[in-house]
Amino acid sequence: MGYFTHLISLFEQGLGLDDAHIGIFTELGVLYTKHVPDKVMEHCKVFFSKLNVSKVVRACERARLWDPAVYLYMHDKQHDNALKIMMERANSYDNDLFLESVTKVRNAELMYKAVGYYLSFHPDLFVRLMEVMEESIDHSRVVSQLRRTGDWALQLGQPYLKSVQKFNLSPVNEALNELYVEDEDYEALRKSIDTYNNFNMIALASKLATHELLEFRRISAYVYRCNKKWNQSIDLSKNDRMWKDCIDTANESGDAEIIESLLRFFCDSSEKECFGAALYTCFTHISPDVALELGWLNGYQHFVMPYFIQTFRRTHKRLEELEKRTAPPKEEAIQDEVAATYGNLGGFGGTLMLENGPSMGGMAMPPQQGSIDMSGFGVGGMQPGMVPNGGMPNGMPPQMGTMGM
């Protein structure tokens, strides 16, 4: 032992030399691992940049000095090896170092091993681990891992599941919905269904249809309604006498047959008030003859009368609008329209230019018989009343003028 002590002292003296070789720092670290383990960590921290890390870390592992080994691996950016040591050697675990390394590993499988490690040995810190790995891990796979571990693991991870539900992943949504059902937290379940719809809705509705609590059966009917399973939803609401839910579902369906069937059900059940409420709510989808028939057969004249008042009012307004659109135009409007039409034919300023009539061969045509010469000149430049040569008055041809002579 004295020999190694002397050798260690000699190496320590060499540390202060200018341009000391890297081998001095490395070999001194190896000697520390064998003979003075208490000095290994301090030596690694002070002279890390001057060490042959691979050689020193192997010496630390042989000597089972896990803390210095983890330190060297992390500072040499070998986070995979550092993480393995901390998971395999319980006495080398440090939560801060673990969380620092787990997001920097190259092998993604180590992250899922870390999840299992925390569930087994540090369940109280599991949520903190998942907060660190939220952006770099597959949450669907983590949910599967939690299910395999046990129901208690899902309960343990509920805060984590709530924090990652914003990604709207089906496994996460289904796991949370199951937890809400187990906890009988129907308000949280309803909010989850409304906000995050990526899950098997029909399976959840089937499961809740026979639940012992009324509110969960109502949620089942609501889920059927969201998926346009109108009949299933209405049947569930009928069984629980949730008449308002029945009426709202029928109105949302917009199906005249479903609404008529519900109205007849209310008549058969002597639910007069519900019959009136259904007429009011589903007003736009109910045919007047159906309402009149059911009201007359069951003696619900007082309950059906508001419906007919509203129907007549609606019909009256529609007829008024139709009459306004189809009414003939007033006489003054017709005259104005005709004047505007003839004014447009007159050219400039709306004046009718009669002298600019049609011509043949570029020559103006003489006025027709019985027409008025507005130009002030006779035909061919003659004065009015003069007869052209060889012609006869009143436009008669010359032959006719000579027949009687």
Summary of the structure (lengths in Angstrom):
residues: 405
radius of gyration: 50.4
end to end distance: 175.3
largest distance: 176.8
contacts: 1076
relative contact order: 0.03
helix: 71%
strand: 1%
